[in-house]
Every structure is written in C-alpha cells, then in structure tokens.
Amino acid sequence: MTRIFLTIAVLATTVAATPLVAQRPAGYPRSYDQLIADARAERQVRIYGNADRAELLPVVAAFRKRYPGITVLYADLGSTEMYRRFVTETRGKRLSADLVWSSAMDLQVKLINDGFAQGYASPEKPALPPVSVWKNMGFGVTAEPIGIVYNTRLIPAARVPRTHAALEAMLRQNGRAFAGKVTTFDPARSNTGYLYLTQDMATTRDTRSLLAAIAATKPVLSLTTEPMLRAVAEGRQAIAYNVIGSYALERARTDPRIGVVFPKDYTLVTSRIAFIAREAAHPAAAKLFLDFLLSREGQSLLARRSLWPVRTDVAARRLPGAQARPIRVGPQLLVNLDRVKRQRFLRDWTAILATGAKAP
C-alpha cells in the first residue's frame, strides 16, 4: 500500500484560498447542483488508473479549479495489478477506488460484467460515439491507435513498413539483420499485449503469418511500453510492434531517434475505459470527475498531450475512417478471457515462437 499512497501524493493537488463555489456546466440538468453539493461533502475522489501522471496533471488542475474543495487521489498502477488490487479490496470490504480507469479494455468489461460497477447516465453520453459506451457503466474516454515504432537511423524513411504485409515482407527478406532487433508485448504476461494480438487475429487471418515472421527474429518480449520505446531509441531494437501510439508519439516529439507509423491497411484503436465502482466511498465526486473527463474541456486537455480524445467534436489528430478499427466497448471483449480460449491462444502463440526460433 505504501507505493500507492506515495504515488497518490504526487498528484493530489490543492488550490489555496479558493472559495468552495462551483457552477453547473452549461446544458446540464438542474439536478446536477445536488450532485455537486454531494461531491463537495465527500471532499475527495480516489482513482485507479494507468495513464501517466504527467498526462493527468492539467486535467486534475482544471477539475480542481471547476470544483474547488475536492481532492483528487490518483494511483498509477499496471492494468493487471489494478484489476487484482481492486477486486481484492472490494471483496474484502476495504477502501478502494471510486473510479477505475484502465487501458485493459477486456478486464474493465469483465469487472463491469461481474457486478463491480454502478450505472450512471452521464450528461456527456450524447456526445460520445455509441461504440464507446456500454450499459451506462463502461465509458471509453480515449481513442488511441496501436502502431509500429522504429529506430529512424536503423530503418530509413523509404524502408519503413506502412502496412502489416509490408512489415512481414521486410522481416522475411532481412531475417538476419533483424535477429534480436524486434520487440513486442508478451501476451502471456501482459494483458494489453494479449488484447492486441487477439484483436489482430480477429481482424485478419494473415496475422498468424506476420507473427511467424516476428518469431523468426527471436523477438524481445516486453511487459510494458516504456522498455520497448527505450530499446528502440537506443538502437538495441530496430522495430517495435503493437505499441500504444499515444505514448510513442509523445516520446517521438522530443526524441528524433523514434519514428511512429500507423498501418494503412488497418490500425487498431483502443480506449481507456472508466467506470464508477459499485461500492464507491465517494460516488458523487467520481461522477463529477468522469463527466469532466468526457466533457469538451476535459477531452481537449487530454488531446493537448498524447491521449487522443474519444469525442469527435474536439480538435485532435485522427486516423481516416477506413483505416481505424475501433475496439468496441462491450461484452464481445469477454470472449478471449475465457480460460480455455486463453490457454488455447497462448499455446498457439508458444508454438509460433518455437517454430520461428527454428527458422533459418
């Protein structure tokens, strides 16, 4: 628990000498005044999330300005750790998160399906794409593309693969040059990596052939995004597959060694799903924060950094509609969490790796 509260302390902010006055956002129902009053009485909101703290600092500051007197406590956790901790605390009747916000879309949907969330008709729902809301419980807050990251010195612009087929062809034609130079998520240890690969498989049967080409390079498998970005930047790896584009683009802004491409044939688009905990100790404050994340102001603040907004009425970079493959927030995400299906998929993945390791 020490690590959580140390992390929270970094993001907990105060606004000195600010009066406890907050106005209802324009267009919201009058009943929202009571929600604001209830949130002020709760005085805080506890959030478990896996968005970088730097991404949320402007959002938290703006939220505190709009709703003074409500402290935001944010714990930055890995998606698997977040899931386990939240479930353990809730089942043990211990204080836990009021709002759970994670990029592990399938785990979030499982928590909702298992009864850990409460329903909420957010005033911002009409402005959201239908694919981003499920049962008035799960709300997709972002629309983040999954891309390919490459070292700009090792792979010149003219050779950068811009489709999945081009990536496969490059790896097969230059197998020795890319030996030990490719990195991707380990689906056996990373739920995020597992989600992306299963979505790839669902999108096209050609994924298996691409994975075989990646396996032949004896790839370096990672648990999180940061080690992949660092390895590519340093030249230890030439290319990283299925990287969270928001993080990669933010890194590429200041590091010319990193290039980012979103495959033109299709690019998966994921969303960080937020829900209000069924047993939330501060439910009113959680609703306020969720609404703020989904509002034009909150979405605009996310867009200024690297978290692409889900709302289409906010100015931000977007992929062409024919290229983007949004992962829908809904029960279909539960399919690959079935224990038997997961075991079968990972056995298949292991077999692909073993076959690739024997390739010349």
Residue, then its C-alpha position, 0 to 999 in steps of 0.5 A: m500500500t505504501r507505493i500507492f499512497l506515495t504515488i497518490a501524493v504526487l498528484a493530489t493537488t490543492v488550490a489555496a484560498t479558493p472559495l468552495v463555489a462551483q457552477r453547473p456546466a452549461g446544458y446540464p440538468r438542474s439536478y446536477d447542483q445536488l450532485i455537486a453539493d454531494a461531491r463537495a461533502e465527500r471532499q475527495v475522489r480516489i482513482y485507479g488508473n494507468a495513464d501517466r501522471a504527467e498526462l493527468l496533471p492539467v486535467v486534475a488542475a482544471f477539475r480542481k479549479r471547476y470544483p474547488g474543495i475536492t481532492v483528487l487521489y490518483a494511483d498509477l498502477g499496471s492494468t493487471e495489478m489494478y484489476r487484482r488490487f481492486v477486486t481484492e479490496t472490494r471483496g474484502k470490504r476495504l477502501s478502494a477506488d471510486l473510479v477505475w480507469s484502465s487501458a485493459m479494455d477486456l478486464q474493465v468489461k469483465l469487472i463491469n460484467d461481474g457486478f463491480a460497477q454502478g450505472y450512471a447516465s452521464p450528461e456527456k453520453p450524447a456526445l460520445p460515439p455509441v461504440s464507446v459506451w456500454k450499459n451506462m457503466g463502461f465509458g471509453v474516454t480515449a481513442e488511441p491507435i496501436g502502431i509500429v515504432y522504429n529506430t529512424r537511423l536503423i530503418p530509413a524513411a523509404r524502408v519503413p513498413r506502412t502496412h502489416a504485409a509490408l512489415e512481414a515482407m521486410l522481416r522475411q527478406n532481412g531475417r538476419a539483420f533483424a535477429g534480436k532487433v524486434t520487440t513486442f508485448d508478451p501476451a502471456r504476461s501482459n494483458t494489453g499485449y494479449l488484447y492486441l494480438t487477439q484483436d489482430m487475429a480477429t481482424t485478419r487471418d494473415t496475422r498468424s503469418l506476420l507473427a511467424a515472421i516476428a518469431a523468426t527474429k527471436p523477438v524481445l518480449s516486453l511487459t510494458t511500453e516504456p522498455m520497448l520505446r527505450a530499446v528502440a531509441e537506443g538502437r538495441q531494437a530496430i522495430a517495435y510492434n503493437v505499441i500504444g501510439s499515444y505514448a510513442l508519439e509523445r516520446a517521438r516529439t522530443d526524441p528524433r531517434i523514434g519514428v511512429v507509423f500507423p498501418k494503412d491497411y488497418t490500425l487498431v484503436t483502443s480506449r481507456i475505459a472508466f467506470i464508477a465502482r459499485e461500492a464507491a466511498h465517494p460516488a458523487a465526486a467520481k461522477l463529477f470527475l468522469d463527466f469532466l473527463l468526457s466533457r469538451e474541456g476535459q477531452s481537449l486537455l487530454a488531446r493537448r498531450s498524447l491521449w487522443p480524445v474519444r469525442t469527435d467534436v474536439a480538435a485532435r489528430r485522427l486516423p481516416g475512417a477506413q483505416a481505424r478499427p475501433i475496439r468496441v466497448g462491450p461484452q464481445l471483449l469477454v470472449n478471449l478471457d475465457r480460460v480455455k480460449r486463453q490457454r488455447f491462444l497462448r499455446d498457439w502463440t508458444a508454438i509460433l515462437a518455437t517454430g520461428a526460433k527454428a527458422p533459418 
